[in-house]
Each structure stands twice: as structure tokens, then as C-alpha cells.
Amino acid sequence: MKQMISIREFRGELSGVLDGKKPILLTSHGHAKAMIYPLEAGAEVPMDVKRDAFQILAQQISKKTADIDEKEMLRDFEAWRKQRRRSRR
């Protein structure tokens, strides 16, 4: 069963609402605006919602990483690892 809550109530009670175990339907002026699923209830999230979320996240990652060169990224990572090893000693 979903919990229905207005955006105003959600903002006011954010931490308490997010601690719940049920999906939350956010409404604004009586119209559905968003659905929030608790991570613990991952199996309950409908497959089409998971698919849509994956596609949106993949597009966002693709846009943010479009101008990154793989070799440059690997060099940066290796430099970071060396620095990290030195600082642990």
C-alpha cells in the first residue's frame, strides 16, 4: 500500500517520511508529481520504473562523461592511488 503525501508535508517531515518502508506518492494540488520507493523495498519497485530510472541515469552519466578521455582518466586514477598509498604510510 502506498502512502500519499503532499509536497508541503514531505518537505516538513522529510526525515520521518523517508524512514518509512512503504512507497510514497508525492502530490501537488491533488495531482500526482512523483513516486518514491524505499531502497529496502527494491523488489517491490515495478520493473518499468526500474527501467525508466536506469535510462535516465545512463543518459545523465553519458552527458557528464562525454568529454572525458579514458586514458587520461586512468592516469588520474593511478596518480590518485599512488598518492593514497603514500599518505597511508
Secondary structure, DSSP 4 states (H G I P E B T S, - for coil): --EEEEHHHHHHTHHHHHTSSS-EEEEETTEEEEEE--GGGGGGS-HHHHHHHHHHHHHHHHHHHTT--HHHHHHHHHHHHHHHHHHH-
